[in-house]
Amino acid sequence: MNRFSLDVGVADFQQKVIDASLHTPVLVDFWAEWCAPCRTLKPVLEKLAVEYGGRFILAKVNSDQHQELAAHYGVRSIPSVKAFVNGKLAREFTGVLPEAQIRAFIDDLMPSRAEPLRVAALEARARGEAELACSLLVDAAQLDPANETVQLDLAEIYIDMHNVDAARAILDALEHTAQGIDRMRALQARLKLVTAGAGADPVTLKARIDANASDLDARLQLAHTLALAHDYRAALEHLLEIVRRERTWQEEAARKTMVDLFTLLGGDPQHDDLVREFRIRLARTLN
């Protein structure tokens, strides 16, 4: 027993596991006296708890004495190790693993060293300090090059700053490895909008359309510009009008841009109705 390893039961599970995990990862080892693999695993976990010096807490639950806890967390065989982070079950494994694999399991639970910088960057971005946010994220990426969230945050800042090449380089590097695939696709859609719509003058484009409603190039450019300004409904209306007039124009550029916008807006519940409406309208126009 050590100060980073404790016995836990029903009475104090909420306090010593759930509540404690809001601040520090907690590994819960479900074990029993009769279980030989448990007797092999427990000293390894206790040793690592000391070695990590409080970066995680080891909570040991005798599954014979606290069967209700074991049943609640779906323990079917022991030893069973369940990791709690931020009050929730995060990861788990069953049986005895090699020490190197247990270390890797624990390391994956640890907050990234880059996280404070990432949080500071988000705060700077919210204040409109894009250059500072970018600098902080570059430092965070150097601290933790494998941190996908930092990479995507940095790509998003680059897109905000219209640094197209830097954003594209990050997204291209993550193309086949990203776990946050939905966010990456949304950023790819935003990058397309920035590439196509940056620098266009909406007043001039509207004048061109007023003079010639069939000026599809002006409509497409205006749709990109409106989308960049977050006027998504107006952008989608122009794109749908292009599809109505000439659906195959520029290899279905308008339809493809609508799909990109659906991807961009799909992760935000406030746009669900808009996306649903234009998906239906596009389908009716195409059929």
Buried (B, 14 or more C-beta within 10 A) or exposed (E): EEEBBBBBBEEBBEEBBBBBBEEBBBBBBBBBEEBEBBBEBBEBBBBBBEEBEEBBBBBBBBBEEBEEBBEEBEBEEBBBBBBBBEBEBBBBBBEBBEEEEBBEBBEEBBEBEBBEBBEBBBEBBEEEBBEBBBBBBBBBBEBBEEBBBBBBBBBBBBBBBEBBEBBBEBBEEBEEEBEBEEBBBBBBBBBBBBBBBEEBEBEEBBEBBEEEEEBBEBBBBBBBBBBBEEBBEBBBBBBBBBBEEEEEBEEBBBBEBBBBBBBBBBEEEEBEEBBEEBEEBBEEBEE
